[in-house]
Every structure is written in structure tokens, then in C-alpha cells.
Amino acid sequence: MAVNYEKVSETLKALAHPARLKMVAGLLKDECNVAQIQKVLGLPQSTISQHLRVLKNADIIEGRREANKTCYRVIDARVREIVNVIRKK
């Protein structure tokens, strides 16, 4: 199977921001919504939403509607591996 370097590059670009990397690391532990992410990171809701959009567009996370909230989780197995390697440092 050939490696899609453009797709890999887009994934790495999405992870390159510290806030997005923290979000992904947190989402690996547990699903959560914007309010929960905002509480942990201390960033404005609009900033959290922008970062989530980048991660969704890179197919790293997906959202699941739960009542009036959306719960996010990591869906890219490669990203799980990348973050786990980073945590070991």
C-alpha cells in the first residue's frame, strides 16, 4: 500500500499547533465537548471551535451529537500512535 504523503502532511500540520495537540491528547483519554475542553485549556469557546474544525477537516476527530452538545473523539489510529510516542518523551 502506497503512503499518501499529502494526507500525512495535512495530519501533521493539524497536529502542529500546541492547543490542538493538547486537545487530541485529552480526547484520547475521554470523549468531551467544547465546554469541557474550554475548562481544561482556558481558551475562548470560539478558539476551541476553530481548532476542532481544523482537526475535523483533517479527519483526526469526529463529533457525536448528545442532546444539545457534541462530544468529540479521536478516530485516526495513526494520530493515536503519534501522540503516544510524544507522551513517552
ABEGO torsion letter per residue (X at the ends): XBBBAAAAAAAAAAAABAAAAAAAAAAAABBBBAAAAAAAAGBBAAAAAAAAAAAAAAGABBBBBBEABBBBBBABAAAAAAAAAAAAX
